[in-house]
Amino acid sequence: MLLIFESILPIFLLVLLGAALKRSSFINATLWDGLEQLGYYVLFPALLFYTLATADFTKIDIGLIGAVSNGAVILMAGLVLALWPVLRRAGVGAPAFSSLFQCSTRWNAFVALAIGQKVFGTEGIAIIAVIMAAIIVPINLINVSVLLWFSGRWQGYRIFALRIVTNPLIFSSVAGIVVNLLHIPIYQPLMVTVGLVSQASLSLGLIAVGAGLRIADALKPGAMVMLGTALKLLMFPAVMVGLAILCHVGGETLVLLALSASVPTAMNGYLLAKKMGGDADLYAATATVQTVASFFTIPLVMIAASQLAAG
């Protein structure tokens, strides 16, 4: 417990640093929008491409990891959608439900990559990257579809497909896998440059996560916030681990699958909620509470998964 806690602590200290810096007066407020865009369009794609392009997949069962990850995402999406009739009768509106759905199914890959690297080293970050590559397209497909449906803004499959293929995270993940599997040579100085950029992505990404938190919303969480927190931090890991065990996944891979499911939701879902008719305030509040609560739940999930992996 202490080992996992101490491994995770630096990650959350970076998140807290971001929250403190955002609220300080000596940093220009315009930095944060730029940092968010830099992370989304440059830093994070560079990390995904470099990790997937250089990973040793010979020791990783890509097919099994991909199947379990996608299966868990689909099962979790189905479970949350099944709550809609009950929540609608309870007076929950479509925008609030779409944000609940996003908060329950999205995951913060920055946190997962940072913890995976800290606890398991290069193999950990490679497996997390494979999980990310496997589910990034399905998660975006499912969440964008739900947002469009519940907002009444469906514009046809052509616009939907365009949103997907132009997503920098999807493009960089696919490119990294193609380069790796097909052994496409990349000019070494260029690859070193991409590697240097990727090194900055985790720390700056975690600081950006902290900057996006809304502390005041976490002090008085409502029922929907608590529901979204429980679904993401407890139900999703249970679904992922249960499916992994059924598929005979064990060892570090099982723990890393559990870790991927147990991290809080991604902050970029807030922008989608804001642009596509979701409840952006609910999303921000839920993401904040999840981030704080995950500091305690992630170690518990990882310990439970480690015990299951050990038999």
C-alpha positions in Angstrom: 0.0 0.0 0.0 2.8 2.4 1.0 4.8 1.7 -2.2 1.8 2.4 -4.5 0.8 5.4 -2.5 4.3 6.9 -2.7 4.5 6.1 -6.4 1.2 7.9 -7.0 1.9 10.9 -4.7 4.2 12.8 -7.2 1.5 12.6 -9.9 -1.1 14.2 -7.6 1.4 16.7 -6.3 1.8 17.9 -9.9 -2.0 18.1 -10.2 -2.1 20.2 -7.0 0.7 22.4 -8.4 -1.4 23.1 -11.5 -4.4 24.0 -9.3 -2.2 26.3 -7.2 -0.5 28.0 -10.2 -3.9 28.6 -11.9 -5.1 30.5 -8.9 -1.9 32.5 -8.4 -1.5 36.0 -9.6 2.1 35.8 -11.0 1.2 33.7 -14.0 -0.6 35.2 -16.9 -4.1 33.7 -17.2 -3.8 33.3 -20.9 -1.2 30.6 -20.4 -3.7 28.0 -19.5 -5.7 28.0 -22.7 -2.5 27.8 -24.7 -1.1 25.0 -22.5 -4.3 23.0 -23.0 -4.1 23.4 -26.8 -0.4 22.6 -26.8 -1.1 19.4 -24.9 -4.0 18.3 -27.1 -2.4 19.1 -30.5 1.3 18.6 -29.9 2.5 17.2 -26.6 0.1 14.3 -26.0 0.1 13.2 -29.7 3.9 13.2 -29.6 3.9 11.0 -26.5 1.4 8.6 -28.1 3.3 8.4 -31.4 6.7 8.0 -29.8 5.6 5.4 -27.2 3.7 3.2 -29.7 6.3 3.6 -32.4 9.1 2.4 -30.2 7.3 -0.1 -27.9 8.4 -3.7 -27.9 5.1 -5.4 -28.8 6.7 -8.9 -28.9 6.1 -9.2 -25.1 2.6 -7.8 -25.2 -0.6 -9.6 -26.3 -2.0 -6.7 -28.2 -5.1 -8.6 -29.4 -6.1 -9.7 -25.9 -5.5 -6.4 -24.3 -7.4 -4.6 -27.0 -10.3 -7.0 -26.8 -10.6 -6.7 -23.0 -10.3 -2.9 -23.1 -12.9 -2.5 -25.8 -15.2 -5.0 -24.2 -15.0 -3.1 -20.9 -15.7 0.2 -22.6 -18.8 -1.2 -24.4 -20.1 -2.9 -21.3 -19.6 0.3 -19.2 -21.3 2.4 -21.9 -24.3 0.0 -21.9 -24.6 0.1 -18.1 -24.7 3.9 -18.0 -27.1 4.1 -20.9 -29.4 1.7 -19.0 -29.7 4.3 -16.3 -31.2 6.9 -18.6 -34.9 5.9 -18.2 -34.6 5.9 -14.4 -32.7 9.2 -14.3 -35.1 10.8 -16.8 -38.1 9.9 -14.5 -36.1 11.4 -11.6 -35.9 14.7 -13.5 -32.4 14.5 -14.9 -32.2 16.4 -18.3 -30.4 15.2 -21.4 -27.5 17.6 -21.1 -26.8 16.4 -17.5 -27.0 12.8 -18.6 -24.6 13.2 -21.5 -22.1 14.7 -19.1 -22.7 11.8 -16.6 -22.0 9.4 -19.5 -18.8 11.2 -20.5 -17.5 11.3 -16.9 -18.3 7.6 -16.4 -16.6 6.3 -19.6 -13.7 8.6 -20.4 -10.3 8.2 -18.7 -7.4 10.5 -18.1 -4.6 8.9 -20.0 -2.1 11.5 -18.6 -2.6 10.1 -15.1 -2.6 6.4 -16.2 0.6 6.9 -18.2 2.3 8.7 -15.4 1.4 6.1 -12.7 2.1 3.2 -15.1 5.6 4.5 -15.8 6.3 5.2 -12.2 5.2 1.8 -10.9 6.1 -0.5 -13.8 8.6 1.4 -15.9 8.8 1.3 -19.7 6.8 -1.9 -19.9 4.0 -0.2 -17.9 3.9 2.8 -20.2 3.9 0.5 -23.2 0.9 -1.5 -22.0 -1.0 1.7 -21.1 -0.2 3.0 -24.5 -1.6 -0.2 -26.1 -4.8 0.2 -24.0 -5.0 3.8 -25.1 -4.5 3.0 -28.8 -7.2 0.2 -28.5 -9.9 2.3 -26.9 -9.3 5.8 -28.0 -11.3 5.4 -31.2 -14.3 3.5 -29.6 -14.4 5.9 -26.7 -14.5 8.9 -28.9 -17.0 7.3 -31.3 -19.3 6.4 -28.4 -19.1 9.7 -26.5 -19.4 11.9 -29.5 -22.4 9.8 -30.7 -24.1 10.2 -27.2 -23.4 13.9 -27.1 -24.8 14.4 -30.6 -27.9 12.3 -29.9 -28.8 13.8 -26.6 -28.1 17.4 -27.7 -30.1 16.9 -30.9 -27.2 18.1 -33.0 -26.6 15.1 -35.1 -25.4 16.3 -38.5 -25.0 13.1 -40.3 -22.3 10.4 -40.6 -20.0 12.5 -42.8 -19.5 15.2 -40.2 -19.2 12.6 -37.5 -16.5 10.7 -39.4 -14.6 14.0 -40.1 -14.6 14.7 -36.3 -13.1 11.3 -35.7 -10.4 11.1 -38.4 -9.2 14.7 -37.6 -8.7 13.9 -33.9 -5.0 14.3 -33.2 -4.9 11.6 -30.5 -6.5 9.1 -32.8 -4.2 10.0 -35.7 -1.0 9.9 -33.7 -1.9 6.5 -32.1 -2.7 4.9 -35.4 0.5 6.4 -37.0 2.7 5.1 -34.1 1.3 1.6 -34.4 1.7 1.5 -38.2 5.3 2.7 -37.9 6.1 0.0 -35.3 4.3 -2.9 -37.0 5.5 -2.1 -40.5 9.0 -1.2 -39.3 8.9 2.1 -41.2 12.2 3.9 -40.7 12.1 7.4 -39.2 15.0 9.9 -39.6 16.8 9.5 -36.2 17.2 13.2 -35.4 13.5 13.7 -36.0 12.6 10.7 -33.8 14.8 12.1 -31.0 13.0 15.4 -31.3 9.7 13.8 -31.0 11.0 11.9 -27.9 12.1 15.1 -26.3 8.7 16.7 -26.9 7.0 13.6 -25.4 9.1 13.8 -22.3 7.5 17.2 -21.5 4.0 15.9 -22.0 3.3 14.0 -18.8 4.4 16.7 -16.3 2.8 19.6 -18.3 -0.3 17.5 -18.9 -0.7 16.8 -15.2 -0.2 20.5 -14.4 -2.9 21.3 -17.0 -5.2 18.7 -15.3 -4.8 20.6 -12.0 -5.4 23.9 -13.7 -8.7 22.7 -15.0 -10.1 21.6 -11.6 -12.9 23.6 -9.9 -12.2 23.3 -6.2 -15.4 25.1 -5.1 -17.6 22.6 -7.0 -15.9 19.7 -5.1 -16.8 21.1 -1.7 -20.6 20.6 -2.2 -21.0 17.7 -4.7 -24.5 16.9 -5.8 -26.1 13.5 -6.4 -25.2 13.4 -10.0 -21.6 14.3 -9.2 -21.4 11.4 -6.7 -23.0 9.0 -9.1 -20.5 9.9 -11.8 -17.7 9.5 -9.4 -18.8 6.0 -8.2 -19.4 4.8 -11.7 -16.0 5.9 -12.9 -13.8 5.1 -10.0 -15.5 1.9 -8.7 -17.8 0.4 -11.3 -15.5 0.8 -14.4 -12.5 -0.9 -12.7 -14.8 -3.7 -11.5 -16.1 -4.2 -15.1 -12.5 -4.1 -16.5 -11.0 -6.5 -14.0 -14.0 -8.9 -14.2 -13.8 -9.1 -17.9 -10.0 -9.5 -17.8 -10.2 -12.4 -15.4 -12.8 -14.1 -17.6 -10.3 -13.7 -20.5 -7.5 -15.2 -18.3 -5.5 -12.1 -18.1 -3.1 -12.0 -15.2 0.1 -10.5 -13.8 1.1 -6.9 -14.4 -1.2 -6.6 -17.4 -4.3 -7.2 -15.1 -3.0 -4.5 -12.7 -2.4 -2.0 -15.6 -5.9 -2.7 -17.0 -7.3 -2.0 -13.6 -5.3 1.2 -13.4 -6.5 2.4 -16.7 -10.1 2.0 -15.7 -9.6 3.5 -12.2 -8.2 6.9 -13.2 -10.5 10.0 -13.3 -12.2 11.2 -16.4 -10.4 13.2 -19.1 -10.6 17.0 -18.8 -11.1 17.4 -22.6 -14.6 16.1 -22.1 -15.4 19.4 -20.5 -14.7 21.2 -23.8 -16.9 18.7 -25.7 -19.7 19.2 -23.2 -19.4 23.0 -23.6 -19.3 22.8 -27.4 -21.9 20.1 -28.0 -24.8 20.9 -25.7 -23.7 19.0 -22.5 -23.8 20.2 -18.9 -20.3 21.6 -18.8 -20.6 22.7 -15.1 -21.6 19.2 -14.0 -18.7 17.8 -16.0 -16.2 20.1 -14.3 -17.6 19.4 -10.9 -17.5 15.6 -11.4 -14.0 15.7 -12.9 -12.8 17.6 -9.9 -14.3 15.3 -7.3 -13.1 12.2 -9.3 -9.5 13.6 -9.3 -9.5 14.1 -5.6 -11.2 10.8 -4.7 -9.0 8.8 -7.1 -6.0 9.7 -4.9 -7.5 7.2 -2.5 -9.3 4.8 -4.8 -6.5 4.1 -7.3 -4.2 2.5 -4.7 -7.1 0.3 -3.4 -8.0 -0.8 -7.0 -4.3 -1.6 -7.8 -3.9 -3.6 -4.6 -7.0 -5.6 -5.2 -6.0 -6.3 -8.8 -2.5 -7.3 -7.6 -4.0 -9.8 -5.2 -6.2 -11.2 -7.9 -3.3 -11.4 -10.3 -1.3 -13.3 -7.7 -4.1 -15.8 -7.4 
